[in-house]
Amino acid sequence: MSLDRKLGQVLSRFQEIESLMSSGKLASDEFTKLSKEYSDLTPLAAIIREYKGAQKEYADLEQLMNDPAGDKEVRAMAEEDYYKLKEQLPELEKKIHVALLPKDAADARNAILEIRAGTGGDEAALFAGDLFEMYKRYAQLKNWTFEVMEFTQSDLGGLRQAVVEISGRDVFARMKFESGVHRVQRVPQTEASGRVHTSAATVAVLPEAEEVDINIADADIRIDVMRAGGAGGQHVNKTESAVRITHMASGIVVVQQDEKSQHKNKARAMKILRSRLYDMERQKLDSVRAANRKEQVGSGDRSERIRTYNFPQGRVTDHRINLTLYKIDRVVSGECLDEIIDPLISEDQASKLAEMSW
């Protein structure tokens, strides 16, 4: 399908919805459904109208510029505007292409963030703690809610593992690019000789699943209750409030013990389990879609190192797009994390655009 035909279809549908919504003949549920579609199409329709207006102006200027009977001064002004517009049109067309890209259905969802210390012992746990604080601060800057569901400290105050629910606008759309192995190079606090060590932590970002997405039957899981442990400074319960849920088919195990209520721990564990199963299904679909094309950025492959934080050199390098920033303190504080995420989103869009035919 040609681009012009596609744009015509979008505008036609947008105008049809406008007419239906203003008719006063829709039932409440129909109106609600169309309102959502209308809201989704509104920014795209605005870009299309801007683009079509620019195309018409471009054609009019070309006609004025090439009119031998026209006023010389008018022709000169038309020529100047013509070449300015000629430079703007490709950018407008790119905006339309990006707006037309298929949306990831999970982008608007909240996210479950999981951070775990990797290779490197105590230093890896300290680095995992730094990543936890980075994402916590980033969430604050975005006005997102950052709710800790699980937090296990190491002996030196680092982080063995944490699970966090992040809620807000476009959380998964931005956070999904953080999934992978994060590597740090620095002199550990525990290193007396001043040698630089390399350690790692893993980050997984899952779109939060609703019950309607993943139906988990009672027969699919085994639930064990136990007393909460006291390792890492956590409270020790005399009651059996900790919950371990095992999903039999996948082998996924989720343990929750941070709440004193068994009911709350079970609810949290089920939320994490649903999100992990939902992410597993998304990964299967992604694998099928990627089988005959180049693997795209943000595919969620957590087996590869995605980023290195080199403290002696003050740099952060994202290996997926070969981007290096010499502002490590501001990245780790969350302040400049967007300077990595924005190019990742742009690269993802570019790779998808390269696959589209209009």
C-alpha positions in Angstrom: 0.0 0.0 0.0 1.3 3.5 -0.9 2.0 6.0 1.8 -0.6 8.5 0.4 -3.2 5.8 0.4 -2.5 4.8 3.9 -2.6 8.4 5.1 -5.9 8.9 3.3 -7.4 5.8 5.1 -6.2 7.2 8.5 -7.8 10.6 7.9 -11.0 9.0 6.6 -11.3 6.8 9.7 -10.6 9.8 11.9 -13.3 11.8 10.3 -15.7 8.9 10.5 -15.1 8.6 14.2 -15.6 12.3 14.7 -18.9 12.1 12.9 -20.1 9.1 14.9 -19.1 10.6 18.3 -20.9 13.9 17.5 -24.1 12.1 16.3 -25.4 11.4 19.8 -26.6 8.0 18.7 -23.9 5.8 20.2 -24.4 3.5 23.2 -22.1 4.2 26.2 -19.8 1.3 25.6 -19.5 2.1 21.9 -18.7 5.8 22.7 -16.0 4.7 25.2 -14.4 2.4 22.6 -14.4 5.0 19.9 -13.1 7.7 22.3 -10.0 5.5 22.9 -9.5 5.1 19.1 -10.1 8.8 18.5 -7.5 9.7 21.2 -5.0 7.4 19.6 -5.5 8.8 16.1 -5.6 12.5 17.1 -1.8 13.1 17.1 -1.4 11.1 13.9 -4.2 13.0 12.1 -2.6 16.3 13.1 0.8 15.2 11.7 -0.9 14.0 8.4 -2.8 17.3 8.0 0.5 19.2 8.6 2.2 17.0 6.0 -0.5 17.3 3.4 -0.7 21.1 4.0 3.1 21.3 3.5 2.8 19.3 0.3 0.2 21.6 -1.2 2.2 24.7 -0.2 5.3 23.1 -1.8 3.4 22.5 -5.1 2.0 26.1 -5.0 5.4 27.6 -4.4 6.9 25.5 -7.3 4.2 26.8 -9.6 4.8 30.4 -8.5 8.5 30.0 -8.8 8.3 28.7 -12.4 5.7 31.1 -13.6 7.4 33.1 -16.3 4.6 35.7 -16.3 4.9 36.2 -12.5 6.4 39.2 -10.7 10.2 38.8 -10.4 10.2 39.7 -6.7 7.3 37.3 -5.9 9.1 34.5 -7.8 12.3 35.1 -5.8 10.4 35.0 -2.5 8.6 31.8 -3.6 11.9 30.2 -4.5 13.4 31.0 -1.1 10.3 29.5 0.7 10.3 26.5 -1.7 13.8 25.4 -0.8 13.1 25.9 3.0 10.1 23.7 2.7 12.0 21.2 0.6 14.3 20.6 3.6 11.4 20.3 6.0 9.3 17.7 4.1 11.6 14.7 4.6 11.5 15.4 8.4 7.7 15.6 8.4 7.5 12.4 6.3 9.8 10.6 8.9 7.5 11.8 11.7 4.6 10.2 9.9 6.4 6.9 9.3 7.3 6.8 13.0 3.7 7.5 14.0 2.5 4.7 11.7 4.8 2.1 13.2 2.9 -0.8 14.9 2.7 0.0 18.6 4.0 -2.4 21.2 0.8 -3.3 23.1 2.8 -3.4 26.3 4.4 0.1 26.0 1.7 1.9 28.0 1.8 -0.6 30.8 3.5 -0.4 34.2 6.6 -2.5 34.7 8.1 -5.0 37.1 11.8 -4.3 37.5 14.1 -7.0 38.7 17.7 -6.4 39.7 20.1 -9.1 40.7 23.8 -9.1 41.6 25.8 -11.1 39.1 29.5 -12.1 39.0 31.8 -10.2 41.3 30.8 -11.1 44.8 30.3 -8.2 47.3 31.2 -5.6 44.6 28.5 -7.0 42.3 26.0 -6.6 45.1 27.1 -3.0 45.8 26.8 -2.2 42.0 23.3 -3.8 42.0 22.4 -1.4 44.8 23.7 1.5 42.7 21.5 0.5 39.8 18.5 0.2 42.2 19.1 3.8 43.4 19.6 5.0 39.8 16.2 3.6 38.7 14.6 4.9 41.9 15.8 8.4 41.2 14.9 8.2 37.5 11.4 7.2 38.5 11.2 10.2 40.8 12.3 12.5 37.9 9.5 11.0 35.7 6.9 11.3 38.5 6.5 7.5 38.4 5.6 5.5 41.5 8.4 3.2 42.7 7.0 0.4 44.9 9.5 -2.1 46.4 8.1 -5.6 46.4 11.2 -7.5 47.4 14.6 -6.3 48.6 17.4 -8.6 49.8 20.5 -6.9 51.1 24.0 -8.3 51.1 26.3 -8.3 54.2 28.0 -5.1 53.1 24.9 -3.2 52.5 24.7 -4.0 48.8 21.8 -5.6 47.0 21.5 -9.3 46.2 18.1 -9.0 44.5 15.2 -6.6 44.3 11.8 -6.6 42.6 10.0 -3.3 42.1 6.7 -2.2 40.6 7.0 1.0 38.6 3.8 2.8 37.7 3.2 5.8 35.6 2.9 7.1 32.0 4.8 5.1 29.4 6.9 3.2 32.0 7.5 0.0 30.0 8.0 2.0 26.7 11.1 3.6 28.2 12.3 1.0 30.8 12.2 -2.0 28.5 15.6 -1.0 27.0 17.2 -1.5 30.4 16.9 -5.3 30.3 20.3 -7.0 30.1 23.6 -7.5 31.8 25.1 -4.2 33.2 28.9 -4.3 33.8 30.9 -2.0 36.1 34.6 -1.4 36.2 35.9 0.4 39.3 38.0 0.1 42.4 35.8 -1.8 44.9 35.4 -0.4 48.5 36.8 -3.7 49.6 40.0 -3.5 47.5 43.0 -2.3 49.6 45.5 -2.3 46.7 43.5 0.0 44.5 43.1 -2.4 41.6 40.1 -2.0 39.1 37.7 -4.9 39.2 35.0 -5.9 36.8 31.6 -6.9 38.2 28.1 -7.3 36.8 24.4 -7.2 37.7 21.4 -8.3 35.7 18.3 -6.2 35.1 15.0 -7.5 33.8 12.1 -5.3 32.9 8.7 -7.0 32.5 5.4 -5.4 31.4 3.0 -5.8 34.3 0.4 -8.4 33.4 -3.3 -8.2 34.3 -5.3 -11.2 35.3 -7.1 -11.0 31.9 -3.7 -11.4 30.1 -2.6 -14.5 32.0 -5.1 -16.9 33.4 -3.4 -19.1 36.1 -5.6 -22.0 37.3 -5.1 -23.3 40.8 -4.0 -26.6 39.4 -1.2 -24.9 37.5 0.7 -23.8 40.7 1.9 -25.1 44.0 1.8 -22.7 46.9 4.1 -23.3 50.0 3.9 -21.1 53.1 6.8 -20.7 55.5 8.3 -18.4 58.1 10.1 -15.4 56.7 13.9 -15.5 56.9 16.0 -13.0 58.6 19.0 -12.8 56.3 20.3 -9.4 55.4 18.6 -7.6 58.2 15.0 -8.6 57.3 12.4 -9.2 59.9 11.9 -12.7 61.3 8.3 -13.8 61.6 7.0 -16.3 64.1 4.0 -16.9 61.8 4.1 -18.5 58.4 3.7 -15.3 56.3 6.2 -16.0 53.6 4.8 -17.5 50.3 6.6 -19.5 47.6 4.6 -20.1 44.4 5.8 -22.6 41.8 4.4 -22.6 38.3 4.5 -26.3 37.4 4.6 -26.0 33.6 7.3 -23.4 33.3 9.3 -24.1 36.5 9.1 -20.4 37.5 9.4 -19.9 41.3 8.4 -16.7 43.0 9.1 -16.1 46.7 7.6 -13.1 48.7 8.2 -12.5 52.3 8.6 -8.7 52.7 5.0 -8.2 54.0 3.9 -9.5 57.4 0.6 -10.6 55.9 0.5 -14.0 54.1 -2.4 -12.6 51.9 -0.4 -9.6 50.8 2.7 -11.8 50.0 0.6 -14.1 48.0 -1.0 -11.3 46.0 2.4 -9.8 45.3 3.9 -13.2 44.3 1.0 -13.8 41.9 1.5 -10.3 40.3 5.2 -11.1 39.7 4.4 -14.6 38.4 1.8 -13.2 35.9 4.3 -10.7 34.6 7.0 -13.3 34.2 4.6 -15.6 32.3 3.4 -12.7 30.2 6.9 -11.7 29.3 7.7 -15.3 28.4 4.9 -15.3 25.9 6.0 -12.0 24.5 9.5 -13.3 24.1 8.2 -16.4 22.2 6.3 -14.1 19.8 9.3 -11.9 19.4 11.5 -14.9 18.6 9.1 -16.0 15.9 8.9 -12.5 14.4 12.6 -12.1 14.4 13.4 -15.5 12.9 13.7 -14.1 9.3 15.1 -10.7 10.0 17.9 -8.9 11.9 17.4 -9.0 15.6 16.1 -5.6 16.8 17.3 -3.4 19.6 15.4 -4.0 22.8 14.5 -7.6 22.0 15.0 -8.5 25.7 17.9 -10.9 25.2 19.4 -10.8 28.7 22.3 -13.1 27.9 24.4 -10.3 26.4 26.2 -7.4 28.1 24.4 -4.2 27.2 26.2 -1.5 29.1 29.5 -0.8 30.8 30.0 1.8 33.6 33.7 2.6 33.8 34.3 4.8 36.8 38.1 5.4 36.4 37.4 6.9 33.0 34.1 8.5 34.0 32.3 7.0 31.0 29.2 4.9 30.4 29.0 2.9 27.1 25.9 1.3 25.7 27.2 -1.5 23.5 24.0 -1.9 21.5 24.3 1.5 19.7 28.0 2.2 20.5 27.1 5.3 22.5 29.5 6.6 25.1 28.8 9.4 27.5 31.5 10.9 29.8 29.1 11.9 32.5 28.9 8.7 34.6 27.9 10.5 37.9 24.9 12.1 36.2 23.8 8.9 34.5 24.1 6.8 37.7 22.1 9.5 39.5 19.3 9.0 36.9 19.6 12.6 35.8 21.1 11.8 32.3 19.7 8.3 31.8 17.3 9.7 29.1 20.4 10.5 27.1 20.9 6.8 26.6 17.3 5.7 26.5 16.2 8.3 23.8 18.9 7.1 21.3 17.9 3.5 22.0 14.3 4.3 21.2 15.4 6.2 18.0 17.5 3.2 16.9 14.6 0.8 17.6 12.3 3.0 15.4 14.9 3.2 12.7 15.3 -0.5 12.5 11.5 -1.0 12.3 11.2 1.7 9.6 13.8 -0.1 7.5 11.6 -3.2 7.5 8.4 -1.3 6.4 7.4 -0.9 2.8 4.9 1.8 1.9 
